[in-house]
Amino acid sequence: MVWLAGGLLLGPAWAAEDDYLKEIEAESAKVGRVADKHAGSKRTGEGLTPGLSEEAFAQELKLRYPGTHAFFAKLPAEIQNEVYRSYLDGASYEEVREKIMKRFLQR
């Protein structure tokens, strides 16, 4: 009898949990579709757009990676140019960020 009462009380909780999981799965499917749609874009690594001018590179850092840009902006112009050249040579965002931090800490 206790088992039956417990099952009746927990039944709605399980149903609510099931609805919650269904919502999460639906959102996950939406995100997957958006990611698939952008998979063919011209972004590399974590998203640095290839072939930008030095100004556009700095602007992309500012808009998309404001924390990284904050350190980049504090570097001397010649070091910023060194970072930019690394980007042009195909460095990933992680490599660019690492170079910025390394040069910032060395100054």
N, C-alpha and C positions, 0 to 999 in steps of 0.2 A: 504494500500500500504506500509506504514512504517512497519507494522507487517510482511509482506511478505519479505521485504528487510532485516529486522532484523533476521528473521528465516533463510534466505539464508546465512547471514554472520555468525550466530552462529552455523549453522549446522555442519561445519567442526570442530569447537571447541568441540561440543558434541561428534562427532565421535572420535576425538583424545582422549577425556577423557574416552570414552568407551574402546578404545584400551588400554589405560593406566591401567584401572581397570582390564581388561582381563589379562594383563601381571602380575599385582600384584597377582591376583587369581592363575595364573599358578605357580608363584614362591612360593606362600603359599602352594599349593598342593605338590610341590617338597619337601619343608621343612617338611611338614607333613609326607611324605613317608619316609624321612630320619629318622625322630624322631621315627616313628613306627618301622623301621628296627632296631633301637638301643634300643627299649623299653625293650628287654629281656636281655640286657647286665648286667654285675655283678656290676654295679654302684648303690650306694644308695643315697638317698637325692638328693642333687644337683650334685652329682657325685663323692664322695669319694669312691674309690675302697675298698671293705672290705678285711680284712685279710692281710694287708701290714705289712712288717717289719717296724721298726722305721725309718730306713734309707729310705726305699721306700716311707713311709708316708711323710717324709720331702721333698723328691724329687717330689712327686705328688703335694704337696703344691707349691713348687717352680715353677713347669711347668704349672700347671693349675690355680693357685691362687697366682700370684706373690706378690700382695699387702699384702695378709694374711701372706705369707711366710716371707716377709720383717720384720714384727713384730715378727713372730715366731722365726726367726733366732736371734733376739736380746734378747730373753728370756734365763735365765740360764738353764743349762742342766736338772736340776731336775724339773723345770716347764715345759720344753719341754716334758719330760717324762710323767708328769701329763696330759698334753694335749693329748699325744699319747694314754695313758691308757683310757681316755674318748672316744677317737675314737674307740679303741678296744671294749669298752663297748657298742658301737652302736650309739654314738652321731652323729647327722646329721652334715653336713658341717656348717650350721648356728650356731649350738651349739659349734662346734669346734672354729669357727671364734670368737664367742662371748667370749669364755673362753680365747682365745689368747689375745684379746683386753683388757679384764678385768685384766688378769695377767700382761700385759704390763703396763697398767696404774697404777697398784698397786706397781710396783717396785720402 
